[in-house]
Amino acid sequence: MSSMDVQDFIQQNRAVAEQVENYRGYWESDKHWEPRREFILRNLNDFEDSQLDHLLSLSMVWANNVFLGCRYSTELLEKVKEMAEGIVVEDAPVFKTRDEIVKKQQGR
């Protein structure tokens, strides 16, 4: 689902779009919310209503990894990256671990 597809989906599914808007955190900028909203919309059909909290948690894991550089288990990151495949995040920050920085400095 491209960003154009997301906009089409929102236009055609107002009730679902309005429901998903309720999941936006007050701290989320448009730059953070729009990709996370796309993540939720892309995966909403794969989760039952009783599993909605799980989907929202996975969306936060993905967003925290992309925008804040938070690290999680390899298995969890692989899962959310697969779920987010095709979502384009413009100007996403690039994070380096402490080990990567030390290794680079030792190579000098």
N, C-alpha and C positions, 0 to 999 in steps of 0.2 A: 504494500500500500504506500504509494508516494504521497507527498504532502498535498498534491492536487487531489488524489484519491481520498485523503482524509477530509479535505474540505467538502468534496462531493458527498461522502458518507455523512458528515455532520448536517449538510443541507437536507439529505433524504431521511435522516433518522434523528429528528429534533429531540425527541424524548430521551433517547439514549445519550445524545450529546449533552443535554442539560444535566442528566444524572452524573455523567463523567465529570462535568465541570465542578460538581460538588466535592470532588476528590482533590481539587487543587489546594495546596497548602498556601496560607496567606503569605508565606515567605518566598514563594516561587515566582520568579520573574517570567515574563513571556518566553524568554530564551530557554529557560529550564522547563517550564510547563508544557510548551507545545510538543517537544519530543517525547516527554513522559506521557502526555495525553495520547499521542500516536501509539506509544507502546501499549497503553491500556486498551485502546480501541482495536489494535491489531490482534490482541490476545483475549479479548473479552468473551468470544464465543467458545474458547477452549476451557473456560472455567464456569462451574455452576454458581448460582447465586450464593450458595453456602461457602464457596471458595473465594469470594470476592476479596476478602481481606488478604488472602495469600497472593492474589494477583497484584493488589496494591503494594504489598510488601516487596514483591519482585520488581515492580516498577521503580520503587524507591532505591532498591539495591542497584539497579541499572543506572539510574540517574546519579546516585551518589558516587558510583564508580566513574562515570563519564565526566561529571562536572566538578567533583570534589577530590577525586583520586582515591577514594576509600577502597580498601582491599578486602576481599572475601576469599573463601575457599575456591580452589580451582574449579571444582564441580559446579558450584553456584554461579560463578562468573561465566562459565561455558554455557550454562542453561540460559541465563538472561541475555547473553550476547546472541545466542541462537534465536531467542524470542524477539530480539530487536533488529534482526538482520534486515537491512534495507532502510533503516531509519537514518536519515542524514542529519547530523548535528553540525551546524555551521559554527566555526570558531571555537571548537571544543578545546579546552586546555590540554596541554601535554604534561604529564607528571613523570618525574624520575624518582626512583627509590633511593634511599640513602646508599644502598649497596652499589647502584649504578653510578652515582656521583663519586663515591670513593674509588671505584674501579677506574673511572675515567681519569681521576687525578693521579692515581698510581701509575697510569700509563704514560704520564708526561715525563 
